[in-house]
Amino acid sequence: MIVSNLYIALTPKKGRGVFTNTFIAAETVIEIAPVIIMPNTDRENLDKTLLHDYIFEWGHAKTHCCMALGIVPIYNHSYQSNCDYLMDYENQTIIIQVVKDVQAGQELTINYNGDSNDSSKIWFEAN
């Protein structure tokens, strides 16, 4: 499920991003995306490919990883993100939920650390 008011467009510095053409209120779920779950042993191979940047840790014990379908891989990172992503292990989905009101034309972002308040450096900034 992806709400119909979302669209993908180029951003000035980050390539493609997800945007909205209408106002979205905080706490609105804007996407529920199925995932493909893989054992962490597969991640060793995935880490050698471009997919490395699109893989999520999966499971309470993080013994697996997953690739989200839908437009989840297109959301850009921000330490001041306006969306959170939530893992639904039972239904094997990732849920994108708006955490701050978003205006029409605004980019929707997630914090790749998994918590919209986590400001620790992410992997591509740490190197």
Phi and psi in degrees as a GROMACS rama.xvg file:
@    title "Ramachandran Plot"
@    xaxis  label "Phi"
@    yaxis  label "Psi"
@TYPE xy
-131.049  128.404  ILE-2
-65.3389  147.837  VAL-3
-73.9616  -13.5906  SER-4
-88.2073  5.15556  ASN-5
-90.3575  148.606  LEU-6
-148.374  160.218  TYR-7
-105.919  132.607  ILE-8
-145.556  165.08  ALA-9
-74.1584  143.645  LEU-10
-107.601  159.659  THR-11
-60.4615  -36.4719  PRO-12
-126.157  -10.024  LYS-13
-118.066  13.3198  LYS-14
79.5304  -131.709  GLY-15
-84.9735  156.22  ARG-16
-150.687  170.853  GLY-17
-102.772  132.373  VAL-18
-130.23  166.649  PHE-19
-120.88  144.678  THR-20
-100.388  5.80244  ASN-21
-141.057  164.821  THR-22
-62.6012  139.411  PHE-23
-128.192  124.725  ILE-24
-77.7283  149.509  ALA-25
-53.6738  148.16  ALA-26
77.6981  4.39031  GLU-27
-79.8968  130.726  THR-28
-81.2798  124.207  VAL-29
-109.054  -14.4742  ILE-30
-156.894  140.434  GLU-31
-126.924  110.383  ILE-32
-113.017  132.909  ALA-33
-68.2535  158.512  PRO-34
-126.503  155.533  VAL-35
-104.143  117.718  ILE-36
-95.9122  136.458  ILE-37
-134.374  151.383  MET-38
-69.545  153.591  PRO-39
-60.1596  -21.8724  ASN-40
-63.2505  -31.3883  THR-41
-70.0699  -25.7174  ASP-42
-64.4374  -30.5162  ARG-43
-57.3703  -40.2984  GLU-44
-75.5776  -40.6914  ASN-45
-62.1046  -34.4548  LEU-46
-64.6739  -14.7777  ASP-47
-91.3408  3.34957  LYS-48
-123.404  174.263  THR-49
-62.5642  -24.5142  LEU-50
-64.3735  -16.6549  LEU-51
-48.3111  -41.5125  HIS-52
-76.0463  -3.79401  ASP-53
-121.037  8.27713  TYR-54
-96.9664  136.989  ILE-55
-107.105  145.765  PHE-56
-66.9921  148.057  GLU-57
-137.97  142.641  TRP-58
95.7293  153.676  GLY-59
-58.8114  -36.8274  HIS-60
-94.4787  2.58137  ALA-61
55.7888  39.3568  LYS-62
-88.5881  -2.5941  THR-63
-133.62  172.678  HIS-64
-132.873  168.577  CYS-65
-147.976  157.345  CYS-66
-111.963  122.034  MET-67
-82.9814  140.685  ALA-68
-95.6747  -164.306  LEU-69
69.5825  -147.008  GLY-70
-104.29  10.0269  ILE-71
-50.4036  -43.0586  VAL-72
-65.2109  -10.4889  PRO-73
-93.3794  -18.0691  ILE-74
-63.6049  129.357  TYR-75
-83.0123  160.672  ASN-76
-82.6801  143.829  HIS-77
-152.023  138.328  SER-78
-71.7707  -18.6428  TYR-79
-111.864  51.5885  GLN-80
-64.7856  154.515  SER-81
-104.905  3.9941  ASN-82
-136.318  155.256  CYS-83
-118.139  154.958  ASP-84
-114.086  140.241  TYR-85
-123.766  136.155  LEU-86
-91.866  126.666  MET-87
-109.793  91.3527  ASP-88
-64.795  -37.2079  TYR-89
-63.7408  -43.1675  GLU-90
-94.9694  -0.0540662  ASN-91
54.6326  53.9341  GLN-92
-137.657  160.827  THR-93
-114.658  131.464  ILE-94
-107.872  129.521  ILE-95
-104.173  123.534  ILE-96
-127.862  134.215  GLN-97
-70.8894  132.768  VAL-98
-108.642  -13.1278  VAL-99
-135.945  148.214  LYS-100
-53.7012  140.071  ASP-101
-124.011  132.436  VAL-102
-89.0765  156.433  GLN-103
-54.9538  135.896  ALA-104
87.8359  -9.28281  GLY-105
-82.4754  145.549  GLN-106
-77.0194  141.833  GLU-107
-97.7501  127.719  LEU-108
-129.69  157.78  THR-109
-125.631  156.885  ILE-110
-91.3543  116.843  ASN-111
-64.0621  -12.5088  TYR-112
-74.3324  -10.191  ASN-113
93.1645  -2.64961  GLY-114
-141.633  122.829  ASP-115
-60.8821  -14.7462  SER-116
-102.978  2.09228  ASN-117
-87.2336  114.72  ASP-118
-103.687  13.1114  SER-119
-68.9244  146.353  SER-120
-58.8645  136.516  LYS-121
-86.4418  166.075  ILE-122
-54.4841  -37.7118  TRP-123
-83.7337  -7.51244  PHE-124
-99.0501  -22.7195  GLU-125
-73.9239  -22.9609  ALA-126
